[in-house]
Amino acid sequence: MSGRKRIAWISPISNRSTTASAYFSRNLLPTLASELAFEVFVDDSGLKGAGHSPVSSFSQLRGGDSETIPIHHYHRLELIHGKQPFDFFVYHFEDSAECAYVQKIAQLHPGICFFHDLRLNRLYQSRILHTTAAKDFNDLMDEHFGAESVRLGEYHMRGWSVDVFDRMYPLGQSDIEQSPIAVTVNQEFCKELLSHGSNRHCYFIPPCVDLSQNTATSCDRASLGIGSSDFVIGFSGDCSSSQHVHEVFESCAMFLHELSPSERERVRLLWMREGSLSDLDIQRKKAFFEMLHGLLPNDVIEIFEGDISSRESVAECCDVFLCVETDDARGLSADVIRAMLAGCCCILSESSACSELSSSSVLTVPRGQAMLPSIARTLVEVFSSPVLREQISASSRTFCREHFSPESASQKFLSLLTEVRESCDSAHAVMDEKVSRAQNGLIAASSGTTDEAILTRARVDFAWDE
């Protein structure tokens, strides 16, 4: 017990979370609990806002010896670290507002940074879209976009589309460059980071799945309003990613157009939504559904808003799972991995995330103008060939078990800790020196000293204003 390295694991982990980092953490940590002493740090403010108790919102994590892995609010990290220092800090960055708190803590304690995405716009989105301080907004734009910041300011004043901004102006490069140890769950991400020289240390650890899931068990389709002989197309998304949702609905409308009336009656589109439609304001909800129902009949669409932990069983109800993510800076979503493990025939748009997958385990379509017609044609092919569906299903399950096992990720993580020990110690020494200088600067400032050298260095280290 006492000989185990202490790991501060900073990541969402609730079974209500839709993030890839939560799914990865929940599957990996129990397999390593006998070798490493983990303590998990979370931000439960979103769960409190949804009316859930912070304690009951997290199902317990247990290691191989049934030892509970402690879970704390991230505000307690400094207190716990002060009493019993951690050997490593591990941070999970993802393009999700749930990971915004991770970004804050990573500035205090250098450590190992997992990047599930290379684009981190949603960590900055609230600062960009809701700031009322012109100076704060201008400083952020100048820091990330330089000469482009003037045009962005014009967009901001007019009210821009979040989708458009998200695609055209990626954020997160500074987080990557400042991380002493970068880890990705995508080998193409690793090549991208190393090719730009943005990080001297970049490592690959594959995603991991919960292999204890009994994927052979058929789900209760009737509880979702779906018939046993229906052809079910699953996808996930929320109304904030309206373009993504619209593309799925439009491609499905093209697919239905190719079927006979009797065949159309068998098709259901199962939309696994994040959050609840009741969270949307009335006008936005009305406009959104008017647009969608203009593409597809109401009786085709089934909406699932249940607990995120139920998504594995819901995925088993799908014959096909669609993902039209077209961004090379985003990794493979947890929903796609769940669908593959459940044996769904996945249709994905070509991206760097897809390059990690076997060509026999998924079906891919080109991006650009040809994407939607290609999806429709692929759906027709899959609909018409149960044999093809079974082949892809068997291959995707096998691929997940061979390449995404917790044991494989565990061994790579243990090797990583051995390899980066010296780099982490060096990064901590640099940060300790900065903190010491800052303390001296505060003492000098409070005592009215005129030692400008101390004050100047503290301002440089922590970007203090004059």
URDASUL-V494049 format. One record per residue. N is the residue number from 1. RES is the residue in one small letter. PHI is phi in degrees with one decimal (NA if undefined). OMEGA is omega in whole degrees, 0 to 359 (NA if undefined). Layout:
# URDASUL-V494049
n=[N & N]
res=[RES & RES]
phi=[PHI & PHI]
omega=[OMEGA & OMEGA]
This chain:
# URDASUL-V494049
n=[1 & 2 & 3 & 4 & 5 & 6 & 7 & 8 & 9 & 10 & 11 & 12 & 13 & 14 & 15 & 16 & 17 & 18 & 19 & 20 & 21 & 22 & 23 & 24 & 25 & 26 & 27 & 28 & 29 & 30 & 31 & 32 & 33 & 34 & 35 & 36 & 37 & 38 & 39 & 40 & 41 & 42 & 43 & 44 & 45 & 46 & 47 & 48 & 49 & 50 & 51 & 52 & 53 & 54 & 55 & 56 & 57 & 58 & 59 & 60 & 61 & 62 & 63 & 64 & 65 & 66 & 67 & 68 & 69 & 70 & 71 & 72 & 73 & 74 & 75 & 76 & 77 & 78 & 79 & 80 & 81 & 82 & 83 & 84 & 85 & 86 & 87 & 88 & 89 & 90 & 91 & 92 & 93 & 94 & 95 & 96 & 97 & 98 & 99 & 100 & 101 & 102 & 103 & 104 & 105 & 106 & 107 & 108 & 109 & 110 & 111 & 112 & 113 & 114 & 115 & 116 & 117 & 118 & 119 & 120 & 121 & 122 & 123 & 124 & 125 & 126 & 127 & 128 & 129 & 130 & 131 & 132 & 133 & 134 & 135 & 136 & 137 & 138 & 139 & 140 & 141 & 142 & 143 & 144 & 145 & 146 & 147 & 148 & 149 & 150 & 151 & 152 & 153 & 154 & 155 & 156 & 157 & 158 & 159 & 160 & 161 & 162 & 163 & 164 & 165 & 166 & 167 & 168 & 169 & 170 & 171 & 172 & 173 & 174 & 175 & 176 & 177 & 178 & 179 & 180 & 181 & 182 & 183 & 184 & 185 & 186 & 187 & 188 & 189 & 190 & 191 & 192 & 193 & 194 & 195 & 196 & 197 & 198 & 199 & 200 & 201 & 202 & 203 & 204 & 205 & 206 & 207 & 208 & 209 & 210 & 211 & 212 & 213 & 214 & 215 & 216 & 217 & 218 & 219 & 220 & 221 & 222 & 223 & 224 & 225 & 226 & 227 & 228 & 229 & 230 & 231 & 232 & 233 & 234 & 235 & 236 & 237 & 238 & 239 & 240 & 241 & 242 & 243 & 244 & 245 & 246 & 247 & 248 & 249 & 250 & 251 & 252 & 253 & 254 & 255 & 256 & 257 & 258 & 259 & 260 & 261 & 262 & 263 & 264 & 265 & 266 & 267 & 268 & 269 & 270 & 271 & 272 & 273 & 274 & 275 & 276 & 277 & 278 & 279 & 280 & 281 & 282 & 283 & 284 & 285 & 286 & 287 & 288 & 289 & 290 & 291 & 292 & 293 & 294 & 295 & 296 & 297 & 298 & 299 & 300 & 301 & 302 & 303 & 304 & 305 & 306 & 307 & 308 & 309 & 310 & 311 & 312 & 313 & 314 & 315 & 316 & 317 & 318 & 319 & 320 & 321 & 322 & 323 & 324 & 325 & 326 & 327 & 328 & 329 & 330 & 331 & 332 & 333 & 334 & 335 & 336 & 337 & 338 & 339 & 340 & 341 & 342 & 343 & 344 & 345 & 346 & 347 & 348 & 349 & 350 & 351 & 352 & 353 & 354 & 355 & 356 & 357 & 358 & 359 & 360 & 361 & 362 & 363 & 364 & 365 & 366 & 367 & 368 & 369 & 370 & 371 & 372 & 373 & 374 & 375 & 376 & 377 & 378 & 379 & 380 & 381 & 382 & 383 & 384 & 385 & 386 & 387 & 388 & 389 & 390 & 391 & 392 & 393 & 394 & 395 & 396 & 397 & 398 & 399 & 400 & 401 & 402 & 403 & 404 & 405 & 406 & 407 & 408 & 409 & 410 & 411 & 412 & 413 & 414 & 415 & 416 & 417 & 418 & 419 & 420 & 421 & 422 & 423 & 424 & 425 & 426 & 427 & 428 & 429 & 430 & 431 & 432 & 433 & 434 & 435 & 436 & 437 & 438 & 439 & 440 & 441 & 442 & 443 & 444 & 445 & 446 & 447 & 448 & 449 & 450 & 451 & 452 & 453 & 454 & 455 & 456 & 457 & 458 & 459 & 460 & 461 & 462 & 463 & 464 & 465 & 466]
res=[m & s & g & r & k & r & i & a & w & i & s & p & i & s & n & r & s & t & t & a & s & a & y & f & s & r & n & l & l & p & t & l & a & s & e & l & a & f & e & v & f & v & d & d & s & g & l & k & g & a & g & h & s & p & v & s & s & f & s & q & l & r & g & g & d & s & e & t & i & p & i & h & h & y & h & r & l & e & l & i & h & g & k & q & p & f & d & f & f & v & y & h & f & e & d & s & a & e & c & a & y & v & q & k & i & a & q & l & h & p & g & i & c & f & f & h & d & l & r & l & n & r & l & y & q & s & r & i & l & h & t & t & a & a & k & d & f & n & d & l & m & d & e & h & f & g & a & e & s & v & r & l & g & e & y & h & m & r & g & w & s & v & d & v & f & d & r & m & y & p & l & g & q & s & d & i & e & q & s & p & i & a & v & t & v & n & q & e & f & c & k & e & l & l & s & h & g & s & n & r & h & c & y & f & i & p & p & c & v & d & l & s & q & n & t & a & t & s & c & d & r & a & s & l & g & i & g & s & s & d & f & v & i & g & f & s & g & d & c & s & s & s & q & h & v & h & e & v & f & e & s & c & a & m & f & l & h & e & l & s & p & s & e & r & e & r & v & r & l & l & w & m & r & e & g & s & l & s & d & l & d & i & q & r & k & k & a & f & f & e & m & l & h & g & l & l & p & n & d & v & i & e & i & f & e & g & d & i & s & s & r & e & s & v & a & e & c & c & d & v & f & l & c & v & e & t & d & d & a & r & g & l & s & a & d & v & i & r & a & m & l & a & g & c & c & c & i & l & s & e & s & s & a & c & s & e & l & s & s & s & s & v & l & t & v & p & r & g & q & a & m & l & p & s & i & a & r & t & l & v & e & v & f & s & s & p & v & l & r & e & q & i & s & a & s & s & r & t & f & c & r & e & h & f & s & p & e & s & a & s & q & k & f & l & s & l & l & t & e & v & r & e & s & c & d & s & a & h & a & v & m & d & e & k & v & s & r & a & q & n & g & l & i & a & a & s & s & g & t & t & d & e & a & i & l & t & r & a & r & v & d & f & a & w & d & e]
phi=[NA & -71.5 & -82.2 & -74.4 & -66.0 & -91.8 & -120.8 & -88.7 & -105.9 & -104.3 & -166.0 & -58.0 & -146.3 & -61.6 & -73.0 & -90.8 & -77.4 & -93.8 & -76.7 & -67.3 & -65.9 & -66.9 & -63.2 & -60.8 & -64.8 & -65.4 & -87.4 & -84.8 & -59.0 & -59.4 & -75.7 & -110.6 & -64.0 & -79.0 & -106.8 & -131.3 & -95.4 & -87.7 & -134.2 & -100.4 & -120.3 & -128.5 & -116.3 & -98.8 & -62.8 & -65.2 & -70.7 & -60.9 & -63.3 & -86.6 & 86.8 & -102.1 & -69.8 & -56.4 & -74.6 & -72.6 & -74.2 & -112.3 & -71.6 & -65.6 & -95.7 & -128.4 & -84.8 & -62.4 & -98.5 & 60.2 & -86.1 & -69.3 & -86.9 & -62.6 & -124.9 & -126.5 & -71.9 & -64.4 & -64.3 & -90.1 & -59.7 & -62.9 & -62.3 & -68.5 & -64.1 & -66.9 & -79.3 & -146.1 & -57.0 & -85.5 & -82.9 & -139.5 & -112.5 & -121.3 & -114.9 & -116.6 & -99.0 & -152.1 & -78.3 & -147.0 & -61.1 & -64.0 & -100.4 & -61.7 & -66.9 & -61.6 & -60.3 & -66.3 & -69.2 & -63.0 & -75.2 & -96.0 & -126.7 & -59.3 & -169.0 & -88.0 & -114.1 & -81.5 & -111.8 & -78.9 & -136.3 & -97.3 & -101.5 & -122.7 & -59.0 & -70.8 & -72.9 & -104.5 & -58.1 & -65.2 & -68.4 & -81.1 & -84.1 & -119.3 & -69.5 & -109.9 & -96.6 & -58.4 & -63.5 & -61.0 & -65.3 & -62.7 & -62.1 & -65.3 & -65.6 & -62.6 & -62.1 & -97.4 & -125.8 & 53.0 & -63.4 & -73.3 & -64.7 & -64.3 & -65.2 & -62.9 & -60.4 & -65.1 & -60.7 & -61.7 & -67.1 & -81.4 & 92.1 & -94.9 & -80.1 & -60.9 & -58.5 & -66.1 & -60.4 & -59.3 & -77.6 & -87.0 & -130.3 & -72.4 & -117.9 & 123.2 & -60.8 & -66.3 & -63.3 & -67.3 & -67.4 & -85.1 & -81.0 & -66.6 & -130.0 & -104.8 & -124.8 & -123.1 & -101.1 & -143.4 & -65.0 & -66.2 & -59.8 & -62.2 & -62.4 & -62.2 & -64.8 & -69.5 & -67.6 & -91.0 & 64.5 & -78.6 & -151.9 & -73.7 & -123.0 & -136.1 & -130.4 & -114.0 & -130.6 & -69.7 & -59.5 & -134.6 & -117.3 & -88.7 & -73.3 & -79.4 & -63.0 & -85.7 & -73.3 & -81.0 & -79.3 & -78.2 & -83.9 & -87.8 & -64.2 & -60.3 & -66.4 & -101.2 & 76.2 & -118.5 & -78.5 & -65.4 & -99.7 & -69.9 & -97.1 & -105.8 & -106.7 & -100.9 & -160.7 & -127.0 & 161.2 & -130.2 & -69.6 & -73.0 & -97.6 & -63.8 & -65.0 & -57.9 & -64.8 & -62.3 & -63.9 & -63.2 & -65.2 & -67.4 & -66.3 & -68.1 & -63.5 & -63.0 & -62.4 & -61.2 & -63.1 & -86.7 & -100.2 & -77.0 & -55.2 & -68.4 & -69.1 & -60.6 & -64.9 & -87.5 & -88.5 & -130.7 & -107.3 & -98.3 & -97.8 & -88.3 & -85.7 & -93.4 & 82.8 & -122.0 & -62.0 & -66.2 & -74.8 & -82.9 & -71.5 & -60.1 & -64.8 & -65.8 & -63.4 & -63.2 & -64.7 & -65.1 & -76.5 & -62.8 & -65.3 & -69.7 & -72.4 & -71.1 & -97.2 & -130.6 & -63.1 & -58.9 & -76.3 & -84.7 & -93.4 & -118.0 & -114.4 & -108.4 & -123.1 & -74.2 & -58.9 & -59.3 & -65.0 & -88.3 & -67.0 & -60.1 & -70.7 & -66.2 & -59.7 & -66.4 & -80.3 & -93.2 & -82.8 & -135.8 & -124.2 & -102.8 & -139.4 & -108.7 & -60.8 & -115.4 & -107.0 & -69.5 & -91.6 & -116.6 & -85.5 & -69.5 & -73.3 & -61.5 & -66.8 & -65.4 & -63.1 & -61.1 & -64.3 & -63.3 & -64.5 & -77.8 & 87.9 & -73.3 & -83.6 & -91.6 & -113.4 & -122.1 & -76.2 & -62.6 & -159.8 & -62.8 & -64.0 & -67.9 & -64.3 & -76.7 & -102.2 & -69.0 & -64.8 & -89.0 & -98.0 & -143.3 & -109.1 & -118.0 & -127.2 & -69.3 & -89.4 & 90.1 & -64.7 & -81.1 & -64.0 & -64.3 & -61.5 & -66.6 & -61.6 & -60.3 & -64.4 & -66.5 & -62.0 & -61.0 & -62.4 & -69.1 & -60.2 & -83.2 & -131.8 & -58.1 & -63.9 & -61.8 & -60.0 & -65.7 & -63.9 & -65.5 & -60.0 & -63.8 & -67.1 & -67.5 & -63.6 & -61.9 & -61.2 & -60.1 & -68.9 & -83.5 & -111.0 & -115.5 & -76.8 & -57.8 & -64.5 & -64.1 & -63.8 & -62.2 & -64.2 & -66.6 & -68.6 & -62.8 & -64.2 & -61.2 & -59.2 & -64.9 & -74.8 & -102.0 & -52.0 & -65.5 & -64.2 & -65.3 & -61.4 & -64.3 & -65.0 & -66.8 & -63.7 & -64.0 & -66.0 & -60.3 & -65.8 & -64.1 & -62.4 & -61.3 & -65.6 & -64.5 & -61.9 & -62.3 & -64.9 & -65.7 & -62.4 & -63.4 & -67.2 & -72.2 & -90.9 & 76.1 & -67.1 & -104.5 & -73.2 & -67.5 & -61.7 & -65.2 & -65.3 & -63.4 & -67.1 & -65.1 & -64.8 & -65.9 & -61.0 & -121.5 & 53.6 & -69.7 & -79.9 & -64.6]
omega=[184 & 183 & 182 & 174 & 179 & 184 & 170 & 186 & 186 & 185 & 166 & 182 & 182 & 176 & 173 & 185 & 177 & 188 & 175 & 181 & 178 & 180 & 178 & 184 & 183 & 181 & 185 & 191 & 181 & 181 & 183 & 188 & 179 & 182 & 182 & 180 & 182 & 163 & 187 & 181 & 187 & 172 & 184 & 184 & 179 & 179 & 177 & 181 & 180 & 177 & 180 & 175 & 181 & 183 & 184 & 181 & 181 & 172 & 188 & 172 & 179 & 178 & 183 & 179 & 181 & 177 & 181 & 175 & 184 & 177 & 183 & 167 & 186 & 177 & 182 & 185 & 183 & 180 & 182 & 180 & 179 & 181 & 182 & 189 & 176 & 177 & 181 & 170 & 182 & 184 & 178 & 179 & 179 & 181 & 182 & 178 & 179 & 182 & 182 & 181 & 179 & 181 & 181 & 185 & 184 & 178 & 184 & 183 & 178 & 181 & 180 & 185 & 174 & 176 & 177 & 173 & 172 & 176 & 186 & 185 & 185 & 174 & 182 & 192 & 182 & 179 & 183 & 189 & 187 & 181 & 177 & 180 & 184 & 182 & 179 & 181 & 181 & 180 & 181 & 180 & 179 & 182 & 187 & 190 & 175 & 185 & 180 & 188 & 179 & 180 & 178 & 177 & 178 & 177 & 182 & 181 & 182 & 184 & 186 & 173 & 179 & 179 & 182 & 180 & 183 & 182 & 189 & 187 & 181 & 175 & 178 & 181 & 181 & 178 & 180 & 183 & 183 & 182 & 180 & 179 & 179 & 177 & 176 & 177 & 183 & 183 & 177 & 176 & 182 & 178 & 180 & 181 & 182 & 181 & 179 & 180 & 184 & 179 & 183 & 183 & 178 & 186 & 180 & 171 & 186 & 172 & 175 & 185 & 177 & 183 & 178 & 179 & 178 & 186 & 180 & 182 & 179 & 182 & 180 & 182 & 183 & 181 & 178 & 180 & 185 & 179 & 183 & 181 & 181 & 174 & 190 & 176 & 181 & 170 & 179 & 180 & 176 & 186 & 179 & 176 & 190 & 180 & 179 & 182 & 181 & 180 & 178 & 181 & 182 & 179 & 177 & 176 & 176 & 180 & 181 & 181 & 182 & 184 & 174 & 179 & 181 & 178 & 180 & 182 & 181 & 188 & 174 & 177 & 183 & 184 & 177 & 186 & 173 & 183 & 183 & 177 & 179 & 178 & 182 & 175 & 189 & 183 & 181 & 180 & 181 & 181 & 182 & 184 & 173 & 179 & 183 & 182 & 172 & 181 & 185 & 175 & 181 & 186 & 178 & 190 & 171 & 183 & 177 & 180 & 183 & 180 & 182 & 181 & 180 & 187 & 177 & 181 & 178 & 179 & 180 & 179 & 186 & 171 & 182 & 173 & 182 & 170 & 183 & 176 & 185 & 186 & 180 & 181 & 179 & 183 & 179 & 183 & 178 & 181 & 177 & 180 & 178 & 182 & 178 & 180 & 179 & 178 & 175 & 170 & 186 & 174 & 186 & 172 & 184 & 179 & 180 & 179 & 181 & 183 & 178 & 189 & 176 & 180 & 180 & 184 & 177 & 172 & 182 & 177 & 180 & 177 & 179 & 185 & 182 & 188 & 186 & 175 & 179 & 177 & 181 & 180 & 180 & 177 & 177 & 181 & 182 & 179 & 185 & 186 & 174 & 180 & 178 & 179 & 181 & 179 & 179 & 180 & 181 & 181 & 182 & 177 & 180 & 181 & 180 & 183 & 181 & 189 & 184 & 181 & 176 & 181 & 179 & 179 & 180 & 180 & 178 & 180 & 178 & 177 & 179 & 181 & 179 & 186 & 188 & 182 & 183 & 180 & 178 & 179 & 180 & 179 & 178 & 179 & 178 & 180 & 178 & 179 & 178 & 180 & 179 & 179 & 179 & 178 & 177 & 179 & 179 & 178 & 180 & 181 & 182 & 181 & 177 & 180 & 180 & 180 & 185 & 180 & 180 & 182 & 181 & 181 & 178 & 179 & 180 & 182 & 188 & 175 & 177 & 174 & 176 & NA]
